[in-house]
Amino acid sequence: MSVSDAAKSVVRRNTEEVQGQGKFEVFEQLFADDFVDYTPQPRTTPDKAGVRKLYTYLRLAFPDFHAEIHWQLADGDRVTTFKTYHGTHEGPFLGIAPTHRKIQFETVDVMRVQ
């Protein structure tokens, strides 16, 4: 398996298993202790703990949270992923009470895998 294919596999596992299924034991395997998030979300820190906190918030607020990966491109150890997230707002999120509505949003993420 090439470096690029291996990197895409790691990012896909994070998207599907951690974000989509809440498997935080996999999160611990995939994220380095010195991980840096260059686009931290509100109420999080730009590190491994902050990303785990965000994923936890998302899973609590949107229990059926999952992503549809449309495509991935890799250049060596850098992976760009275009995806659509889906979920139902069943718990408080960023001060907003549950609406019980379905949500979806698109993102493009770039991750470096070492």
N, CA, C and O atoms as a printed pandas DataFrame, in Angstrom:
     atom_number atom_name residue_name chain_id  residue_number  x_coord  y_coord  z_coord
0              1         N          MET        A               1    0.854   -1.174    0.000
1              2        CA          MET        A               1    0.000    0.000    0.000
2              3         C          MET        A               1    0.899    1.236    0.000
3              4         O          MET        A               1    1.860    1.311    0.766
4              5         N          SER        A               2    0.586    2.191   -0.852
5              6        CA          SER        A               2    1.383    3.420   -0.934
6              7         C          SER        A               2    1.152    4.290    0.301
7              8         O          SER        A               2    0.195    4.082    1.048
8              9         N          VAL        A               3    2.036    5.262    0.507
9             10        CA          VAL        A               3    1.886    6.212    1.613
10            11         C          VAL        A               3    0.549    6.938    1.488
11            12         O          VAL        A               3   -0.167    7.099    2.476
12            13         N          SER        A               4    0.215    7.373    0.279
13            14        CA          SER        A               4   -1.048    8.093    0.060
14            15         C          SER        A               4   -2.259    7.224    0.373
15            16         O          SER        A               4   -3.204    7.689    1.009
16            17         N          ASP        A               5   -2.242    5.971   -0.066
17            18        CA          ASP        A               5   -3.369    5.072    0.208
18            19         C          ASP        A               5   -3.499    4.786    1.698
19            20         O          ASP        A               5   -4.609    4.725    2.226
20            21         N          ALA        A               6   -2.377    4.612    2.373
21            22        CA          ALA        A               6   -2.401    4.378    3.821
22            23         C          ALA        A               6   -2.954    5.601    4.550
23            24         O          ALA        A               6   -3.736    5.462    5.490
24            25         N          ALA        A               7   -2.555    6.784    4.124
25            26        CA          ALA        A               7   -3.036    8.021    4.749
26            27         C          ALA        A               7   -4.544    8.168    4.542
27            28         O          ALA        A               7   -5.263    8.542    5.469
28            29         N          LYS        A               8   -5.024    7.878    3.331
29            30        CA          LYS        A               8   -6.468    7.957    3.069
30            31         C          LYS        A               8   -7.236    6.974    3.949
31            32         O          LYS        A               8   -8.325    7.287    4.431
32            33         N          SER        A               9   -6.681    5.812    4.154
33            34        CA          SER        A               9   -7.324    4.806    4.997
34            35         C          SER        A               9   -7.461    5.288    6.441
35            36         O          SER        A               9   -8.495    5.066    7.072
36            37         N          VAL        A              10   -6.436    5.941    6.964
37            38        CA          VAL        A              10   -6.480    6.476    8.331
38            39         C          VAL        A              10   -7.574    7.537    8.447
39            40         O          VAL        A              10   -8.356    7.523    9.398
40            41         N          VAL        A              11   -7.629    8.445    7.493
41            42        CA          VAL        A              11   -8.638    9.512    7.529
42            43         C          VAL        A              11  -10.042    8.920    7.397
43            44         O          VAL        A              11  -10.967    9.361    8.078
44            45         N          ARG        A              12  -10.200    7.938    6.534
45            46        CA          ARG        A              12  -11.508    7.281    6.366
46            47         C          ARG        A              12  -11.932    6.599    7.671
47            48         O          ARG        A              12  -13.099    6.676    8.055
48            49         N          ARG        A              13  -11.000    5.938    8.350
49            50        CA          ARG        A              13  -11.325    5.295    9.638
50            51         C          ARG        A              13  -11.782    6.330   10.658
51            52         O          ARG        A              13  -12.735    6.091   11.400
52            53         N          ASN        A              14  -11.110    7.475   10.699
53            54        CA          ASN        A              14  -11.525    8.523   11.621
54            55         C          ASN        A              14  -12.950    8.972   11.299
55            56         O          ASN        A              14  -13.787    9.090   12.194
56            57         N          THR        A              15  -13.217    9.219   10.033
57            58        CA          THR        A              15  -14.540    9.700    9.624
58            59         C          THR        A              15  -15.622    8.667    9.927
59            60         O          THR        A              15  -16.655    9.001   10.507
60            61         N          GLU        A              16  -15.393    7.432    9.543
61            62        CA          GLU        A              16  -16.425    6.410    9.669
62            63         C          GLU        A              16  -16.534    5.827   11.078
63            64         O          GLU        A              16  -17.634    5.705   11.616
64            65         N          GLU        A              17  -15.397    5.467   11.677
65            66        CA          GLU        A              17  -15.438    4.768   12.958
66            67         C          GLU        A              17  -15.516    5.701   14.162
67            68         O          GLU        A              17  -16.270    5.443   15.100
68            69         N          VAL        A              18  -14.746    6.776   14.140
69            70        CA          VAL        A              18  -14.736    7.681   15.293
70            71         C          VAL        A              18  -15.910    8.647   15.213
71            72         O          VAL        A              18  -16.769    8.662   16.095
72            73         N          GLN        A              19  -15.948    9.450   14.159
73            74        CA          GLN        A              19  -17.027   10.432   14.045
74            75         C          GLN        A              19  -18.381    9.744   13.866
75            76         O          GLN        A              19  -19.353   10.126   14.518
76            77         N          GLY        A              20  -18.456    8.750   13.005
77            78        CA          GLY        A              20  -19.729    8.134   12.663
78            79         C          GLY        A              20  -20.241    7.095   13.639
79            80         O          GLY        A              20  -21.450    6.900   13.758
80            81         N          GLN        A              21  -19.326    6.414   14.349
81            82        CA          GLN        A              21  -19.754    5.341   15.245
82            83         C          GLN        A              21  -19.391    5.602   16.707
83            84         O          GLN        A              21  -19.786    4.838   17.587
84            85         N          GLY        A              22  -18.648    6.666   16.968
85            86        CA          GLY        A              22  -18.281    6.988   18.344
86            87         C          GLY        A              22  -17.264    6.048   18.955
87            88         O          GLY        A              22  -17.235    5.887   20.175
88            89         N          LYS        A              23  -16.433    5.425   18.145
89            90        CA          LYS        A              23  -15.409    4.496   18.649
90            91         C          LYS        A              23  -14.168    5.285   19.085
91            92         O          LYS        A              23  -13.212    5.436   18.325
92            93         N          PHE        A              24  -14.208    5.778   20.315
93            94        CA          PHE        A              24  -13.121    6.636   20.782
94            95         C          PHE        A              24  -11.838    5.870   21.071
95            96         O          PHE        A              24  -10.774    6.480   21.179
96            97         N          GLU        A              25  -11.913    4.548   21.200
97            98        CA          GLU        A              25  -10.685    3.764   21.316
98            99         C          GLU        A              25   -9.903    3.830   20.004
99           100         O          GLU        A              25   -8.673    3.784   20.012
100          101         N          VAL        A              26  -10.604    3.938   18.888
101          102        CA          VAL        A              26   -9.952    4.100   17.582
102          103         C          VAL        A              26   -9.340    5.496   17.490
103          104         O          VAL        A              26   -8.249    5.662   16.945
104          105         N          PHE        A              27  -10.041    6.502   18.023
105          106        CA          PHE        A              27   -9.496    7.864   18.065
106          107         C          PHE        A              27   -8.116    7.853   18.711
107          108         O          PHE        A              27   -7.182    8.470   18.199
108          109         N          GLU        A              28   -7.987    7.152   19.837
109          110        CA          GLU        A              28   -6.706    7.104   20.553
110          111         C          GLU        A              28   -5.618    6.457   19.706
111          112         O          GLU        A              28   -4.447    6.819   19.829
112          113         N          GLN        A              29   -5.978    5.519   18.862
113          114        CA          GLN        A              29   -5.011    4.865   17.978
114          115         C          GLN        A              29   -4.589    5.772   16.825
115          116         O          GLN        A              29   -3.438    5.729   16.390
116          117         N          LEU        A              30   -5.508    6.584   16.332
117          118        CA          LEU        A              30   -5.264    7.356   15.115
118          119         C          LEU        A              30   -4.624    8.716   15.344
119          120         O          LEU        A              30   -3.884    9.193   14.483
120          121         N          PHE        A              31   -4.888    9.356   16.485
121          122        CA          PHE        A              31   -4.421   10.723   16.713
122          123         C          PHE        A              31   -3.182   10.749   17.593
123          124         O          PHE        A              31   -3.168   10.185   18.687
124          125         N          ALA        A              32   -2.144   11.409   17.101
125          126        CA          ALA        A              32   -0.902   11.564   17.868
126          127         C          ALA        A              32   -1.119   12.537   19.019
127          128         O          ALA        A              32   -1.968   13.426   18.942
128          129         N          ASP        A              33   -0.350   12.362   20.081
129          130        CA          ASP        A              33   -0.459   13.261   21.234
130          131         C          ASP        A              33   -0.132   14.702   20.873
131          132         O          ASP        A              33   -0.633   15.627   21.513
132          133         N          ASP        A              34    0.704   14.907   19.853
133          134        CA          ASP        A              34    1.081   16.270   19.453
134          135         C          ASP        A              34    0.243   16.789   18.273
135          136         O          ASP        A              34    0.661   17.717   17.581
136          137         N          PHE        A              35   -0.931   16.195   18.045
137          138        CA          PHE        A              35   -1.834   16.622   16.973
138          139         C          PHE        A              35   -2.151   18.112   17.112
139          140         O          PHE        A              35   -2.346   18.612   18.220
140          141         N          VAL        A              36   -2.199   18.813   15.977
141          142        CA          VAL        A              36   -2.554   20.236   15.949
142          143         C          VAL        A              36   -3.733   20.423   15.000
143          144         O          VAL        A              36   -3.704   19.957   13.861
144          145         N          ASP        A              37   -4.774   21.110   15.480
145          146        CA          ASP        A              37   -5.939   21.453   14.663
146          147         C          ASP        A              37   -5.813   22.928   14.292
147          148         O          ASP        A              37   -5.900   23.797   15.161
148          149         N          TYR        A              38   -5.611   23.211   13.024
149          150        CA          TYR        A              38   -5.424   24.590   12.571
150          151         C          TYR        A              38   -6.745   25.332   12.369
151          152         O          TYR        A              38   -6.746   26.526   12.070
152          153         N          THR        A              39   -7.862   24.633   12.529
153          154        CA          THR        A              39   -9.185   25.274   12.436
154          155         C          THR        A              39  -10.054   24.796   13.601
155          156         O          THR        A              39  -11.072   24.142   13.378
156          157         N          PRO        A              40   -9.669   25.112   14.836
157          158        CA          PRO        A              40  -10.455   24.629   15.982
158          159         C          PRO        A              40  -11.857   25.226   15.988
159          160         O          PRO        A              40  -12.076   26.357   15.554
160          161         N          GLN        A              41  -12.786   24.445   16.483
161          162        CA          GLN        A              41  -14.185   24.855   16.540
162          163         C          GLN        A              41  -14.479   25.555   17.865
163          164         O          GLN        A              41  -13.691   25.451   18.804
164          165         N          PRO        A              42  -15.610   26.271   17.951
165          166        CA          PRO        A              42  -15.950   26.983   19.193
166          167         C          PRO        A              42  -15.915   26.057   20.408
167          168         O          PRO        A              42  -16.337   24.903   20.340
168          169         N          ARG        A              43  -15.410   26.580   21.506
169          170        CA          ARG        A              43  -15.352   25.883   22.797
170          171         C          ARG        A              43  -14.429   24.677   22.799
171          172         O          ARG        A              43  -14.581   23.776   23.623
172          173         N          THR        A              44  -13.468   24.657   21.876
173          174        CA          THR        A              44  -12.474   23.587   21.862
174          175         C          THR        A              44  -11.084   24.199   21.791
175          176         O          THR        A              44  -10.921   25.393   21.537
176          177         N          THR        A              45  -10.097   23.361   22.020
177          178        CA          THR        A              45   -8.703   23.782   21.917
178          179         C          THR        A              45   -8.105   23.176   20.654
179          180         O          THR        A              45   -8.623   22.182   20.146
180          181         N          PRO        A              46   -7.022   23.759   20.137
181          182        CA          PRO        A              46   -6.462   23.286   18.859
182          183         C          PRO        A              46   -5.518   22.090   19.016
183          184         O          PRO        A              46   -4.435   22.072   18.431
184          185         N          ASP        A              47   -5.925   21.109   19.794
185          186        CA          ASP        A              47   -5.071   19.949   20.040
186          187         C          ASP        A              47   -5.916   18.677   20.074
187          188         O          ASP        A              47   -7.122   18.713   19.830
188          189         N          LYS        A              48   -5.268   17.558   20.378
189          190        CA          LYS        A              48   -5.953   16.266   20.408
190          191         C          LYS        A              48   -7.156   16.291   21.352
191          192         O          LYS        A              48   -8.231   15.805   21.002
192          193         N          ALA        A              49   -6.977   16.852   22.539
193          194        CA          ALA        A              49   -8.074   16.915   23.513
194          195         C          ALA        A              49   -9.242   17.739   22.977
195          196         O          ALA        A              49  -10.402   17.397   23.211
196          197         N          GLY        A              50   -8.944   18.813   22.266
197          198        CA          GLY        A              50   -9.993   19.652   21.698
198          199         C          GLY        A              50  -10.791   18.945   20.626
199          200         O          GLY        A              50  -12.010   19.101   20.548
200          201         N          VAL        A              51  -10.112   18.169   19.799
201          202        CA          VAL        A              51  -10.814   17.426   18.742
202          203         C          VAL        A              51  -11.681   16.332   19.362
203          204         O          VAL        A              51  -12.817   16.114   18.941
204          205         N          ARG        A              52  -11.136   15.656   20.355
205          206        CA          ARG        A              52  -11.942   14.623   21.031
206          207         C          ARG        A              52  -13.181   15.254   21.673
207          208         O          ARG        A              52  -14.270   14.684   21.616
208          209         N          LYS        A              53  -13.014   16.418   22.276
209          210        CA          LYS        A              53  -14.138   17.131   22.888
210          211         C          LYS        A              53  -15.190   17.474   21.827
211          212         O          LYS        A              53  -16.385   17.292   22.057
212          213         N          LEU        A              54  -14.747   17.970   20.669
213          214        CA          LEU        A              54  -15.673   18.290   19.577
214          215         C          LEU        A              54  -16.433   17.048   19.131
215          216         O          LEU        A              54  -17.657   17.081   19.003
216          217         N          TYR        A              55  -15.717   15.954   18.894
217          218        CA          TYR        A              55  -16.372   14.722   18.451
218          219         C          TYR        A              55  -17.378   14.238   19.498
219          220         O          TYR        A              55  -18.447   13.739   19.146
220          221         N          THR        A              56  -17.040   14.383   20.778
221          222        CA          THR        A              56  -17.959   13.995   21.851
222          223         C          THR        A              56  -19.205   14.866   21.828
223          224         O          THR        A              56  -20.320   14.352   21.914
224          225         N          TYR        A              57  -19.029   16.187   21.713
225          226        CA          TYR        A              57  -20.172   17.114   21.595
226          227         C          TYR        A              57  -21.085   16.699   20.447
227          228         O          TYR        A              57  -22.304   16.627   20.597
228          229         N          LEU        A              58  -20.473   16.428   19.303
229          230        CA          LEU        A              58  -21.258   16.079   18.116
230          231         C          LEU        A              58  -22.046   14.793   18.328
231          232         O          LEU        A              58  -23.220   14.717   17.964
232          233         N          ARG        A              59  -21.410   13.783   18.914
233          234        CA          ARG        A              59  -22.086   12.500   19.144
234          235         C          ARG        A              59  -23.232   12.646   20.146
235          236         O          ARG        A              59  -24.259   11.983   20.006
236          237         N          LEU        A              60  -23.066   13.514   21.162
237          238        CA          LEU        A              60  -24.132   13.722   22.148
238          239         C          LEU        A              60  -25.292   14.522   21.558
239          240         O          LEU        A              60  -26.455   14.213   21.817
240          241         N          ALA        A              61  -24.984   15.529   20.781
241          242        CA          ALA        A              61  -26.022   16.390   20.198
242          243         C          ALA        A              61  -26.718   15.734   19.009
243          244         O          ALA        A              61  -27.908   15.947   18.778
244          245         N          PHE        A              62  -25.966   14.939   18.263
245          246        CA          PHE        A              62  -26.478   14.289   17.048
246          247         C          PHE        A              62  -26.133   12.796   17.130
247          248         O          PHE        A              62  -25.161   12.366   16.509
248          249         N          PRO        A              63  -26.893   12.005   17.870
249          250        CA          PRO        A              63  -26.533   10.602   18.103
250          251         C          PRO        A              63  -26.370    9.763   16.832
251          252         O          PRO        A              63  -25.647    8.767   16.834
252          253         N          ASP        A              64  -27.035   10.160   15.761
253          254        CA          ASP        A              64  -26.919    9.430   14.492
254          255         C          ASP        A              64  -25.932   10.108   13.537
255          256         O          ASP        A              64  -25.974    9.870   12.330
256          257         N          PHE        A              65  -25.057   10.941   14.067
257          258        CA          PHE        A              65  -24.089   11.699   13.269
258          259         C          PHE        A              65  -23.240   10.750   12.429
259          260         O          PHE        A              65  -22.695    9.769   12.935
260          261         N          HIS        A              66  -23.141   11.055   11.156
261          262        CA          HIS        A              66  -22.303   10.255   10.259
262          263         C          HIS        A              66  -21.978   11.083    9.011
263          264         O          HIS        A              66  -22.617   12.097    8.727
264          265         N          ALA        A              67  -20.988   10.629    8.295
265          266        CA          ALA        A              67  -20.551   11.345    7.096
266          267         C          ALA        A              67  -20.644   10.453    5.871
267          268         O          ALA        A              67  -20.451    9.239    5.935
268          269         N          GLU        A              68  -20.940   11.087    4.776
269          270        CA          GLU        A              68  -20.891   10.455    3.458
270          271         C          GLU        A              68  -19.652   11.026    2.772
271          272         O          GLU        A              68  -19.614   12.211    2.439
272          273         N          ILE        A              69  -18.647   10.191    2.563
273          274        CA          ILE        A              69  -17.422   10.642    1.902
274          275         C          ILE        A              69  -17.663   10.616    0.396
275          276         O          ILE        A              69  -17.990    9.577   -0.177
276          277         N          HIS        A              70  -17.497   11.775   -0.233
277          278        CA          HIS        A              70  -17.689   11.868   -1.681
278          279         C          HIS        A              70  -16.401   11.546   -2.426
279          280         O          HIS        A              70  -16.412   10.824   -3.423
280          281         N          TRP        A              71  -15.301   12.083   -1.935
281          282        CA          TRP        A              71  -14.008   11.772   -2.543
282          283         C          TRP        A              71  -12.875   12.131   -1.596
283          284         O          TRP        A              71  -13.023   12.936   -0.677
284          285         N          GLN        A              72  -11.734   11.497   -1.860
285          286        CA          GLN        A              72  -10.495   11.792   -1.147
286          287         C          GLN        A              72   -9.381   11.900   -2.175
287          288         O          GLN        A              72   -9.321   11.134   -3.136
288          289         N          LEU        A              73   -8.502   12.867   -1.952
289          290        CA          LEU        A              73   -7.289   13.004   -2.747
290          291         C          LEU        A              73   -6.120   13.025   -1.783
291          292         O          LEU        A              73   -6.198   13.639   -0.719
292          293         N          ALA        A              74   -5.048   12.363   -2.147
293          294        CA          ALA        A              74   -3.877   12.354   -1.279
294          295         C          ALA        A              74   -2.645   12.741   -2.065
295          296         O          ALA        A              74   -2.479   12.374   -3.228
296          297         N          ASP        A              75   -1.789   13.488   -1.404
297          298        CA          ASP        A              75   -0.475   13.841   -1.929
298          299         C          ASP        A              75    0.502   13.471   -0.825
299          300         O          ASP        A              75    0.705   14.233    0.120
300          301         N          GLY        A              76    1.097   12.310   -0.953
301          302        CA          GLY        A              76    1.972   11.835    0.110
302          303         C          GLY        A              76    1.172   11.605    1.377
303          304         O          GLY        A              76    0.224   10.820    1.391
304          305         N          ASP        A              77    1.563   12.303    2.456
305          306        CA          ASP        A              77    0.901   12.108    3.749
306          307         C          ASP        A              77   -0.227   13.102    4.016
307          308         O          ASP        A              77   -0.772   13.126    5.119
308          309         N          ARG        A              78   -0.587   13.920    3.031
309          310        CA          ARG        A              78   -1.682   14.878    3.190
310          311         C          ARG        A              78   -2.916   14.380    2.430
311          312         O          ARG        A              78   -2.840   14.002    1.262
312          313         N          VAL        A              79   -4.050   14.392    3.129
313          314        CA          VAL        A              79   -5.292   13.870    2.559
314          315         C          VAL        A              79   -6.363   14.957    2.595
315          316         O          VAL        A              79   -6.632   15.549    3.640
316          317         N          THR        A              80   -6.965   15.205    1.444
317          318        CA          THR        A              80   -8.099   16.119    1.344
318          319         C          THR        A              80   -9.346   15.266    1.155
319          320         O          THR        A              80   -9.388   14.391    0.289
320          321         N          THR        A              81  -10.361   15.530    1.974
321          322        CA          THR        A              81  -11.596   14.750    1.927
322          323         C          THR        A              81  -12.787   15.691    1.807
323          324         O          THR        A              81  -12.926   16.633    2.587
324          325         N          PHE        A              82  -13.646   15.428    0.824
325          326        CA          PHE        A              82  -14.905   16.157    0.667
326          327         C          PHE        A              82  -16.011   15.236    1.146
327          328         O          PHE        A              82  -16.135   14.105    0.677
328          329         N          LYS        A              83  -16.821   15.727    2.091
329          330        CA          LYS        A              83  -17.858   14.885    2.668
330          331         C          LYS        A              83  -19.069   15.706    3.072
331          332         O          LYS        A              83  -18.993   16.923    3.242
332          333         N          THR        A              84  -20.188   15.010    3.223
333          334        CA          THR        A              84  -21.411   15.602    3.751
334          335         C          THR        A              84  -21.728   14.902    5.059
335          336         O          THR        A              84  -21.839   13.677    5.114
336          337         N          TYR        A              85  -21.873   15.699    6.116
337          338        CA          TYR        A              85  -22.275   15.168    7.415
338          339         C          TYR        A              85  -23.793   15.205    7.518
339          340         O          TYR        A              85  -24.446   16.100    6.981
340          341         N          HIS        A              86  -24.346   14.212    8.223
341          342        CA          HIS        A              86  -25.784   14.105    8.452
342          343         C          HIS        A              86  -26.017   13.790    9.925
343          344         O          HIS        A              86  -25.177   13.165   10.573
344          345         N          GLY        A              87  -27.151   14.221   10.449
345          346        CA          GLY        A              87  -27.511   13.872   11.815
346          347         C          GLY        A              87  -28.853   14.464   12.187
347          348         O          GLY        A              87  -29.432   15.257   11.444
348          349         N          THR        A              88  -29.339   14.059   13.359
349          350        CA          THR        A              88  -30.587   14.579   13.900
350          351         C          THR        A              88  -30.271   15.255   15.225
351          352         O          THR        A              88  -29.658   14.648   16.104
352          353         N          HIS        A              89  -30.682   16.496   15.372
353          354        CA          HIS        A              89  -30.348   17.321   16.541
354          355         C          HIS        A              89  -31.181   16.880   17.748
355          356         O          HIS        A              89  -32.305   17.345   17.937
356          357         N          GLU        A              90  -30.621   15.978   18.564
357          358        CA          GLU        A              90  -31.344   15.400   19.700
358          359         C          GLU        A              90  -30.812   15.845   21.059
359          360         O          GLU        A              90  -31.412   15.521   22.083
360          361         N          GLY        A              91  -29.700   16.579   21.093
361          362        CA          GLY        A              91  -29.133   17.043   22.358
362          363         C          GLY        A              91  -28.666   18.476   22.211
363          364         O          GLY        A              91  -28.528   18.967   21.091
364          365         N          PRO        A              92  -28.415   19.170   23.340
365          366        CA          PRO        A              92  -27.956   20.557   23.245
366          367         C          PRO        A              92  -26.633   20.657   22.488
367          368         O          PRO        A              92  -25.770   19.788   22.607
368          369         N          PHE        A              93  -26.488   21.722   21.713
369          370        CA          PHE        A              93  -25.247   21.927   20.958
370          371         C          PHE        A              93  -24.966   23.415   20.864
371          372         O          PHE        A              93  -25.766   24.174   20.317
372          373         N          LEU        A              94  -23.823   23.830   21.401
373          374        CA          LEU        A              94  -23.392   25.230   21.389
374          375         C          LEU        A              94  -24.497   26.159   21.894
375          376         O          LEU        A              94  -24.726   27.231   21.333
376          377         N          GLY        A              95  -25.174   25.737   22.952
377          378        CA          GLY        A              95  -26.215   26.559   23.559
378          379         C          GLY        A              95  -27.573   26.478   22.893
379          380         O          GLY        A              95  -28.505   27.169   23.305
380          381         N          ILE        A              96  -27.701   25.654   21.879
381          382        CA          ILE        A              96  -28.980   25.508   21.171
382          383         C          ILE        A              96  -29.666   24.235   21.660
383          384         O          ILE        A              96  -29.096   23.146   21.592
384          385         N          ALA        A              97  -30.887   24.383   22.150
385          386        CA          ALA        A              97  -31.656   23.231   22.623
386          387         C          ALA        A              97  -31.980   22.305   21.452
387          388         O          ALA        A              97  -32.031   22.750   20.305
388          389         N          PRO        A              98  -32.197   21.026   21.734
389          390        CA          PRO        A              98  -32.525   20.086   20.658
390          391         C          PRO        A              98  -33.747   20.534   19.856
391          392         O          PRO        A              98  -34.758   20.960   20.414
392          393         N          THR        A              99  -33.625   20.428   18.557
393          394        CA          THR        A              99  -34.736   20.787   17.666
394          395         C          THR        A              99  -35.407   19.549   17.080
395          396         O          THR        A              99  -36.513   19.628   16.544
396          397         N          HIS        A             100  -34.729   18.401   17.184
397          398        CA          HIS        A             100  -35.206   17.129   16.628
398          399         C          HIS        A             100  -35.291   17.190   15.100
399          400         O          HIS        A             100  -35.989   16.394   14.472
400          401         N          ARG        A             101  -34.583   18.130   14.528
401          402        CA          ARG        A             101  -34.542   18.267   13.065
402          403         C          ARG        A             101  -33.304   17.576   12.509
403          404         O          ARG        A             101  -32.277   17.456   13.177
404          405         N          LYS        A             102  -33.435   17.132   11.285
405          406        CA          LYS        A             102  -32.285   16.574   10.573
406          407         C          LYS        A             102  -31.432   17.728   10.055
407          408         O          LYS        A             102  -31.947   18.754    9.610
408          409         N          ILE        A             103  -30.122   17.536   10.123
409          410        CA          ILE        A             103  -29.190   18.541    9.610
410          411         C          ILE        A             103  -28.251   17.861    8.618
411          412         O          ILE        A             103  -28.086   16.641    8.622
412          413         N          GLN        A             104  -27.652   18.674    7.783
413          414        CA          GLN        A             104  -26.562   18.201    6.933
414          415         C          GLN        A             104  -25.721   19.399    6.555
415          416         O          GLN        A             104  -26.223   20.511    6.396
416          417         N          PHE        A             105  -24.420   19.148    6.414
417          418        CA          PHE        A             105  -23.511   20.197    5.968
418          419         C          PHE        A             105  -22.315   19.545    5.302
419          420         O          PHE        A             105  -21.927   18.422    5.624
420          421         N          GLU        A             106  -21.745   20.282    4.367
421          422        CA          GLU        A             106  -20.594   19.788    3.614
422          423         C          GLU        A             106  -19.316   20.386    4.169
423          424         O          GLU        A             106  -19.303   21.520    4.647
424          425         N          THR        A             107  -18.241   19.611    4.102
425          426        CA          THR        A             107  -16.927   20.103    4.512
426          427         C          THR        A             107  -15.861   19.564    3.576
427          428         O          THR        A             107  -16.027   18.536    2.920
428          429         N          VAL        A             108  -14.779   20.290    3.542
429          430        CA          VAL        A             108  -13.553   19.822    2.910
430          431         C          VAL        A             108  -12.486   19.920    3.986
431          432         O          VAL        A             108  -12.209   21.006    4.496
432          433         N          ASP        A             109  -11.894   18.799    4.328
433          434        CA          ASP        A             109  -10.856   18.749    5.355
434          435         C          ASP        A             109   -9.539   18.339    4.734
435          436         O          ASP        A             109   -9.496   17.555    3.786
436          437         N          VAL        A             110   -8.469   18.879    5.280
437          438        CA          VAL        A             110   -7.128   18.444    4.905
438          439         C          VAL        A             110   -6.455   17.962    6.183
439          440         O          VAL        A             110   -6.375   18.692    7.170
440          441         N          MET        A             111   -5.974   16.728    6.152
441          442        CA          MET        A             111   -5.287   16.168    7.311
442          443         C          MET        A             111   -3.935   15.625    6.879
443          444         O          MET        A             111   -3.777   15.091    5.781
444          445         N          ARG        A             112   -2.975   15.773    7.764
445          446        CA          ARG        A             112   -1.650   15.195    7.536
446          447         C          ARG        A             112   -1.529   13.957    8.413
447          448         O          ARG        A             112   -1.789   14.009    9.615
448          449         N          VAL        A             113   -1.137   12.858    7.811
449          450        CA          VAL        A             113   -1.026   11.586    8.515
450          451         C          VAL        A             113    0.442   11.188    8.553
451          452         O          VAL        A             113    1.092   11.069    7.514
452          453         N          GLN        A             114    0.957   10.983    9.762
453          454        CA          GLN        A             114    2.366   10.580    9.907
454          455         C          GLN        A             114    2.461    9.174   10.432
455          456         O          GLN        A             114    3.563    8.658   10.619
